[in-house]
Amino acid sequence: MTAAQQLTIASVGPTLDFDSVSLTLGRTLILDNVSFQVQPGSIHALVGPNGGGKSSLIKTLLGQTPHQGRLSLQWPGAPGIVGYVPQALEFDRGLPMTVDDFMAAMCQRRPAFLGLSRHYTTAIGDALARVGMQDKRQRRMGALSGGERQRVLLAQGLIPPPQLLVLDEPMSALDEAGIQVFERLLNDWRLAGITVLWIEHDLEAVGRLADRVTGLNRRVLFDATPKAALTPERLLNLFSTHPRSPAQ
């Protein structure tokens, strides 16, 4: 997509501002003065080593972790809906819970054992169709493959339609067909002007699909376009045990 084409898309998602965000748990410094901005309607990737603070930063954004510093969302109009897709789903695989049951439990206030409400039937069907899971609505969640469960998680993140979407390693369990589904969704979200903050380990995918990349290892080590960010030198520093700050 050209820059001119991008300018014609009206962003419905917010600008995200992380301003000197720090987090300490016990005596452990998890986040150290983290500052960067996510542009509205962009696909912004967050990369870094395990234990580098990526998921903790997401928790601060979702209001699950107290922190120091300022974190703000600047909406283009009235505050919109925030969607979240976790890295994995923890549940008892022996439960007789179908895909429809899971979607009902996640997406509606009516108890899942009463079935889908009419209000959500179409939306759930559409979301499952977008991820290629429409034909497996009556399958037990415990009988699905890891990639299929991940697709269901992607589907629940679409209801109700979000204006800000937070993704925690959504590609980790996907097979090739699932990856193609995810890449189509990313393009759909970009065309819809949705703001996406995306934690990802697949640097090749980040290089192809993200608009901007922030490298996080307790502190921000770079924040740039994929081409400028994903250089051997920067990645070696990002994943080192004792990373150097950008000023060094």
Secondary structure, 3 states (H helix, E strand, C coil): CCHHHHHCCCCCCCEEEEEEEEEEECCEEEEEEEEEEECCCCEEEEECCCCCCHHHHHHHHCCCCCCEEEEEEECCCCCCCEEEECCCCCCCCCCCCEHHHHHHHHHCCCCHHHCCCHHHHHHHHHHHHHCCCHHHCCCEHHHCCHHHHHHHHHHHCCCCCCCEEEEECCCCCCCHHHHHHHHHHHHHHHHHCCEEEEECCCHHHHHHHCCEEEEECCCEEEEECHHHHCCHHHHHHHCCCCCCCCCC
